[in-house]
């Protein structure tokens, strides 16, 4: 017999609150997507205005990624000290300043510095936003809520493609960039409404305030809210008697979690996602779509598939779990990469092969979106112990940006040296490693509280039977 339970108003408003707060924070992801995506269209006109050669163009494109690496690393020193909310606020201010500066840049040097500054804001928000949402979210919907960050990234990328193509006839690259200021201002205003992470407050001993915030994002009547608070307290107390700080990061208890995070970061990047995100028009032109407008249209198609399948992924993550999606998604990515390689292998693409190329690229991007897109951000926000969650996440996020930097910088070189099939097959081979890595080492964190995940690593380190 099915039960029809009367909805509890406290529960409903708590759920709504947490979704609204997570969505505000996720604007950091929208800016991440917009500011990394917008340059693909803008660069064509910046090149003309400033008379840039290929190396200088590469510098304009990658200065943001370089800045993001530094921004992500900066969180290492501050997140556990000044709190999560403050860093989101700082990121919003830097987003506004960097966007305005880049859009007004009078010369290449100025543009590079302002894009670098913008990158710092992206790096800060990519380390802190998933962490913040994860610490605020109830365990049963944590995957989907942190996944909103990835959804925002994908929406930002599509918005950038759209703005670029609308403004391209006017060659208005400054306007393309400046549109990013709108979400940055909304984020800046929105931060005022974000409460501090209750878990971080407990770490600092502010139990009363943490309880108040938990009551906004959980049903205050539900006894499990108080139980959650006591669990957090218990873990924080226990951590005090253990090693902490940098030593804890590399301690026997934390290392396995750190390795899993690093593996997810590196595999998310070396399986080639950003060659598609940054070079989709080039790949479509390789496949024989000579007209630039068709290539750009196809690129927008890639962006839309990315958004749609990210939604599918975040609807599934708290039902199906992280591991199955990561493994199935990786299989789809491998098949996409292999067939794309074959399509290029049979040179002189005829009509049928062009269709195969488009289909494989679509399969690849859909499979990424449904799994590894949110997968890295969600799991990176869940795996580490409370006291060093901020710094571990930041270290791993920095490595993810390094992977991004290396792959996007070397893609065209790889094509030159390995050929197109060889390059995509290399990504596929990394995909096979990623599959086995997930199968062997990545734990399932669905329906587990952050404290249970922490207990799991601790038990493993103490040689006790450990299961999640
Ligand atoms: C990755 C980015 C990528 C984006 C594509 C993110 O999860 O970190 O590097 O561009 O997904 O949707």
Boltz pocket constraint, residues with backbone or C-beta under 6 A from the ligand:
constraints:
  - pocket:
      binder: B
      contacts: [[A, 150], [A, 153], [A, 154], [A, 273], [A, 274], [A, 277], [A, 306], [A, 372], [A, 373], [A, 374], [A, 376], [A, 404]]
      max_distance: 6.0
